[in-house]
Amino acid sequence: MSFQAPKGVSEYYPPRSALFEEARDAFARQARAACYGYVEQPVFEDTALFARGVGESTDVVSKEMYSFADRGGRDITLRPEFTAGVVRAVLEHGLHKGALPVKLWTAGPVFRYERPQSGRYRQFYQFDLEAIGTQDPAVDVETIVLAYDAYTSLGLSQFRLLLNSLGDKACRPVYRQALQDFLRGLDLDDETRTRIEVNPLRVLDDKRPEVRAQLDGAPVIADYLCDECAAHHATVRAMLTDLKIPFEDAPRLVRGLDYYMRTTYEFDHALLGAQSGIGGGGRYDGLSEDIGGPPLPGIGFAVGLDRIVLALEAERPGHTPEVNRCQVYGVPLGEDTEAAVLAIVTELRRAGIRAGMSFGQRGLKGSMKAADRSGADYAILVGQQERQAGLVAIKNLKDGDQHDVPAPNATQWLAQRLREG
Ligand code: HAM
């Protein structure tokens, strides 16, 4: 009997995993450049954290969580997102008592029991970044710019930034009421009617054409923002414009999680079909209080690394990142030469050159084939003769040129050639 991975999980292995690493590293670089600190979070938390933090009425909590009782009878859930857990950790460890905002990032697997399809998985991977402890709209913009720069640094361009404000505790209830009044007058099925009462903003997100057709005249939140929210939103828009970050106002943009307030945004990729959201985020100024903490505003985003891999493949077909490719490949010829080759490749690696070698006495033909497969620019060949003479033969695998170089000079010789390209 052989096993397959469970339904709906994504997994990465070479060479494709290099794209995954590239995507995660691009975001980590942005986070570090803006002095965000790293957090490593537990994969599971108390179920109540997500029920209260993310919201009982959301699809994520009501239908998609991997929840179970552990052997001690505790109600546990595999994290469906990072934000609630990050805020829990900040409160638990008192990070909010130091300098504010607390700026943190993390990355790893998250779990949602969704219907699997291309770009939608049950275990998927997020990079997540949070700035906790300030209401300053400049930090909203900071997070957006970091995400934008990470996408563009990866060579992505076919994406849009959609921006909205969801108001706050003062103005959203008034909008919610107006929206409910409008929606109650439409021709909708029973499930959607229930949603109008529980979570009316989600109805705006309905993708079915028969529902969309009726939403044209729906009230938009922009007309209901209180003065503070309107000013906050105007500042965010002005700063993005100043920084030349292109965005589209998306007055119907709602997010799948309940904690959002004021600024919300999504990045949407043009070539990904139905699962086009490559990242999203916003403010969650009430989340800390929802989970028993003091008032502590926050903003952040998460990106779906799986979808970024798909976007990279769509926008840059044929491009393979360098990380897994060897630059130099060692070929021991005959007995007693393996140790000499291992010593040289070790020195190369210590000098920052990616180097592999042939194991298992494969002989010249087999080893040269392996050298080609490794993608290396150069092979270093060491036979009995070379070993005794203290030399290595360095072969340029592109043009076939071969030089004998004294073994102690090999690293320097190769480093220079590789630098020159
Ligand atoms: P989210 O919009 O639920 O936000 O997820 C963020 C990103 O995760 C999405 O834009 C998408 O790229 C990816 N994603 C979501 N579901 C799946 C799936 N089933 N398969 C593959 N990728 C998926 C959050 O999770 C918030 N915690 C973001 C945030 C951080 N807000 C404030 N801080």
Residues whose N, C-alpha, C, O or C-beta is under 5 A from the ligand:
A	BS01	HAM	P80 E81 F82 T83 R112 E114 G119 R120 Y121 F124 L129 G277 I278 G279 G280 G281 G282 I299 G300 F301 A302 V303 G304 D306 R307
